[in-house]
Amino acid sequence: MKINDQMNIKINKELKEDFYLTCKQNKVNASALVRKWIEHFVQSEEIEMQIDSLSQQTRIELARNRK
């Protein structure tokens, strides 16, 4: 995957410094870590939406079968 865009966020200065220090101490690339978190969040939400969709389909099917 080609990385060709940027995101800018506002964050407390002390938190930013602590984050970069912690990443450095753990030999973790901060940008890669944030990208991984975003990917994980998106995947989790997609799974949740699929579950909600299945749940809604199940409710519809149950309602139809009651008739």
N, C-alpha and C positions, 0 to 999 in steps of 0.2 A: 504494500500500500504506500503510495506516494504521499508524503506529508507536504501540503502546499497551502495551508491556511493557518491563521493565528486566532487566538482568543485572548482577550484582555479582561481581567477581573480586578475588582477592588478588594483589597485585603489589608488588614491591620499590619503596620510595618513590623511590629515585634513578632507577630505570627509568621509573617513571610521570612524573617530572619531565622526564626526557630525551625521552620520547615526546611529551608535550604541547609542549615547546619545539620539537622537530623539526616537529610538525604546524603550529605557529604560524609557524615560519620558512618552511614550504612552503605556507602558506595553505590547509591541509587541515583539515576538520572531523574531529576525533578520533573522534567517535561514528560518523560516516558511514564513515570508513575501517575501523573495526572491523566494522561491519555488512557492508561489502563483502567483507572477509576471510572472515567467517562464511559469507556467501552463496557465495563462491568454493569454500570448503572443502566445503560441503554438495553443491554441483553436481559437484565433482570426485569425491566419494564415490559419488554416484548413478551417475555414468558408470562408475566402477570396478565397482560392484555389477552394472551391466548387462553389462559385459564379462565379469565372473566368471560371471554367469548364462548368457551365450552360450557361454562356454567349457565350462561344465558340460553344457549341452545338446549341444554338439558332441561331447563325450566320450561321452555316452549314445548319440547317434546312431551314432557310430563303432563303439561296442561292439555295438549292435544289428545293424549291417551286417556285422560279422565272422561272425555266426552263419550 
